[in-house]
Amino acid sequence: MAIMHHPDVATLMSCSAGSQPEALAAVVSSHLSMCPACAREVGRMSLIGAALFETIAPVEVASTAPIVEARAGEADNPPPPDVRPSGGAIPYPLQKRLGLTSFDDIPWRRLAPGVWDHRLPLTEGATGDLRLLKVAPGVKVPEHGHEGEELTLLLDGSYSDATGIYRTGDVSDLDNTTEHAPVSDPDRGCICLVASEKRARYKGLLARLLQPFTGL
Ligand SMILES: [Zn+2]
């Protein structure tokens, strides 16, 4: 099925500039391995970025315009980024990070009835939070807001909220202006890769996620 939800242009730009926090970059690179359209776009942005960088070099300003133009023309056929076909349901960049090729082999930690997670380590000193989240069919996450950027990549199943239905390959790119209350697929549930710019923020989501179960 076609991918309907892509990262924002600003998110793709910081990916192409290499300035993205590690956790967010891990989600974007997995999306790029599943989405040729975004992979092409990031390739194009990288070429334009390289051309702009050249304008900083000590050359006559007047002579830089044709360089940018030529580069922009080349951008129609950018070189393929480091994208390899995914061997299974887990996208290739994530397989590399996990050292696993199947969701069945992930040592899931049970958080609450119907909710499991698996935290992925980041490079020492990196801020943010990266984890896989597995949600049983029909689980509703209470309405919540966001602090900082949060990216969610759907890897299996689906979930829906007021902004639409998210299926395999789709990315939800949320900032602190968004509030939503996602519900997992009633038959299949979902598995997502979730990255948050801020650790504390994600703790907040987990607390809310678990809220419906605290009365049990
Ligand atoms: Zn895309």
Boltz pocket constraint, residues with backbone or C-beta under 6 A from the ligand:
constraints:
  - pocket:
      binder: B
      contacts: [[A, 3], [A, 5], [A, 6], [A, 7], [A, 31], [A, 35], [A, 37], [A, 38], [A, 39], [A, 169]]
      max_distance: 6.0
